[in-house]
């Protein structure tokens, strides 16, 4: 198994290796493909509101020394050519083998593919690719695809999915598992883009079951042919998000 691990919520003064031991100590360093989190400011971030770097330059160097890649969460819903040009210093800095970008906007994925061939490009879970036809079409542009976490509970779908070696499943799940609309993603994209707007969550609008953090049976998923997993960090109280 190979894991991409969340650096979300890492205290700024805590070295990344200490963070990994404290929060993901059961995972051997050799099984960690990459760690994702914010580095320098960028309007192309999505998923979470950017309030500052989560991974320092020293953290990134420690990851490189351990042969672990950096994964940049460039998952904003929208991306313009001007924003791409403005992001070139960041993309230049981290353009190297083992590093990856997580992308929602197809134009951004094409621009990165054209100009930064060393990055592996992963289709974000935000794209909500949940049928075989859309997944297969995404493989023409993306190296790998993250499947919505609720599909982990659909054994028949997973058993017959195409090109499993290019699919990433969640190893655990938070609030998105039962979310009916995921309106947070679009609101966060706007905030990271403009610095304005309001965070939105469907929880006050539509009743849903809140289960806290759920760990999936990785042995069962591995038996179905899956080897790539995304691992989230639980917040205090065993939750992610709201």
C-alpha positions in Angstrom: 0.0 0.0 0.0 1.0 3.6 -0.6 -0.4 6.5 1.3 -0.7 10.3 0.7 -1.1 11.9 4.1 -2.7 15.1 5.2 -0.4 17.7 6.8 -3.5 19.8 7.7 -3.4 21.2 11.2 0.3 20.7 11.8 1.5 23.2 14.4 3.9 25.6 12.8 6.7 24.8 15.3 6.4 21.0 15.0 8.8 19.3 12.6 7.0 17.3 9.9 8.6 14.0 11.1 7.4 14.6 14.6 3.9 15.3 13.3 3.9 12.1 11.3 5.0 10.1 14.3 2.4 11.6 16.5 -0.6 11.4 14.1 0.3 8.6 11.7 2.7 6.5 13.7 1.3 3.2 12.4 2.3 4.0 8.8 5.9 3.2 7.9 7.8 6.1 6.3 8.6 3.8 3.4 4.8 3.4 2.7 4.2 7.2 2.5 4.1 8.4 -1.1 3.5 12.1 -0.3 2.3 14.6 2.2 -0.2 17.3 1.2 -0.7 20.8 2.7 -0.3 24.5 2.0 3.1 26.0 1.5 3.4 29.6 0.2 0.3 31.7 -0.6 -1.5 30.9 -3.8 -5.0 31.8 -5.1 -5.3 28.3 -6.6 -5.7 26.5 -3.3 -9.0 24.8 -2.4 -10.5 22.3 0.0 -9.6 24.3 3.1 -9.3 28.0 3.7 -5.8 29.2 3.4 -4.8 31.0 6.6 -1.0 30.4 6.4 1.5 27.7 5.4 1.0 24.3 6.9 4.4 22.9 5.6 7.5 25.0 6.1 10.6 24.9 3.8 12.3 22.8 6.5 9.4 20.4 6.5 9.6 20.0 2.7 13.4 19.3 2.9 12.8 16.7 5.6 10.2 15.0 3.3 12.7 15.0 0.4 15.4 13.5 2.7 13.0 10.7 3.5 12.2 10.2 -0.2 8.6 11.4 0.4 7.0 13.8 -2.1 5.1 17.0 -1.6 1.5 17.2 -2.9 0.2 20.7 -3.6 -3.6 21.0 -3.1 -4.4 23.3 -6.1 -8.0 22.3 -6.0 -9.7 25.7 -6.6 -12.8 25.3 -8.7 -11.7 28.1 -11.1 -8.4 29.0 -12.6 -7.4 31.7 -15.1 -4.4 31.9 -17.3 -3.3 35.0 -15.4 -3.5 33.1 -12.1 -1.5 30.3 -13.6 1.2 32.8 -14.6 1.2 34.3 -11.1 1.6 30.8 -9.6 4.7 30.0 -11.7 7.2 30.8 -8.9 5.6 28.3 -6.6 5.2 25.7 -9.4 8.9 26.2 -10.4 10.1 25.8 -6.8 8.5 22.4 -6.3 8.8 21.0 -9.8 10.7 17.8 -9.2 10.2 14.0 -9.4 8.0 12.5 -6.7 6.0 15.8 -6.2 2.4 16.0 -7.3 -0.5 18.5 -7.6 -4.1 17.8 -6.8 -6.4 19.6 -9.2 -10.1 20.2 -9.8 -10.0 22.6 -12.8 -9.2 20.8 -16.1 -7.7 23.9 -17.7 -5.2 24.2 -14.8 -4.4 20.5 -15.2 -3.7 21.0 -18.9 -1.4 24.0 -18.3 0.6 22.1 -15.6 0.9 19.0 -17.8 2.2 21.2 -20.7 4.7 23.2 -18.7 5.6 21.1 -15.7 5.9 17.5 -16.8 7.6 16.2 -13.6 4.5 16.7 -11.5 2.1 13.9 -11.1 -1.4 15.3 -11.5 -4.2 13.9 -9.5 -7.9 14.6 -10.1 -9.3 15.9 -6.8 -12.2 14.2 -5.0 -14.0 17.5 -5.5 -14.5 16.5 -9.1 -16.9 13.9 -7.8 -16.1 11.3 -10.4 -18.5 8.4 -9.6 -19.1 6.5 -12.8 -16.8 4.5 -15.0 -17.2 6.7 -18.1 -16.2 9.9 -16.3 -13.3 8.1 -14.6 -12.0 6.7 -17.9 -12.2 10.1 -19.5 -10.3 11.7 -16.6 -7.4 9.3 -17.1 -6.7 11.1 -20.4 -5.6 14.2 -18.5 -4.9 13.0 -14.9 -2.3 10.4 -13.8 -4.5 9.3 -10.9 -8.1 10.0 -9.7 -9.4 10.3 -6.1 -12.8 8.6 -5.7 -15.5 9.9 -3.4 -15.1 8.3 0.0 -18.7 6.9 0.0 -17.8 4.6 -2.9 -15.6 2.7 -0.5 -18.9 1.3 0.7 -19.9 0.1 -2.8 -18.0 -3.2 -3.2 -19.6 -4.0 -6.6 -18.6 -0.6 -8.0 -15.0 -0.9 -6.7 -14.7 -4.5 -7.9 -15.4 -3.6 -11.5 -13.8 -0.1 -11.7 -11.3 0.4 -14.5 -7.5 0.8 -14.0 -7.4 0.3 -10.3 -3.7 1.1 -10.1 -4.5 4.7 -11.0 -7.3 5.1 -8.5 -6.9 6.6 -5.0 -9.3 5.6 -2.2 -9.7 7.2 1.2 -8.3 5.2 4.0 -10.6 7.1 6.4 -13.4 9.5 6.2 -14.8 12.6 7.9 -17.8 14.8 7.4 -17.8 14.5 3.6 -18.9 10.9 3.8 -22.4 11.8 4.7 -22.6 15.3 3.2 -25.5 15.8 0.9 -24.2 18.8 -1.2 -20.6 19.8 -0.3 -21.3 23.5 -0.7 -18.2 24.2 1.4 -15.8 23.5 -1.5 -17.2 26.3 -3.8 -17.3 28.8 -0.9 -13.7 28.0 0.1 -12.6 28.4 -3.5 -14.0 31.9 -3.6 -12.5 32.9 -0.3 -9.0 31.6 -1.4 -9.4 33.4 -4.7 -10.6 36.8 -3.5 -10.1 36.9 0.3 -13.8 37.7 0.5 -17.0 35.7 0.9 -18.5 33.5 3.6 -17.7 29.9 4.5 -20.8 27.7 3.8 -21.7 24.3 5.1 -24.7 22.2 4.4 -25.0 20.9 7.9 -27.3 23.7 9.1 -29.4 23.4 5.9 -29.9 19.7 5.5 -30.0 17.0 8.2 -27.4 14.4 8.0 -25.8 11.7 10.1 -22.5 12.8 11.7 -20.3 9.8 12.3 -17.0 11.4 13.3 -13.9 9.8 11.7 -14.5 6.4 10.0 -11.7 4.0 9.3 -12.2 1.8 6.3 -11.1 -1.8 6.1 -7.9 -1.5 4.1 -7.4 -5.2 3.9 -10.7 -5.6 2.2 -10.0 -2.8 -0.2 -6.6 -4.2 -1.0 -8.1 -7.6 -1.8 -10.3 -5.8 -4.4 -7.1 -4.6 -6.1 -6.5 -1.1 -4.6 -3.0 0.0 -3.4 -3.3 3.9 -3.3 -4.9 5.5 -0.2 -5.4 9.0 1.1 -5.2 9.4 4.9 -6.8 12.2 6.8 -6.0 13.6 10.3 -8.7 13.6 12.9 -9.4 16.9 14.6 -10.0 17.0 18.4 -13.1 15.1 19.1 -12.5 12.7 16.2 -13.9 14.9 13.5 -12.9 16.5 10.2 -14.5 19.7 9.1 -17.8 20.6 10.9 
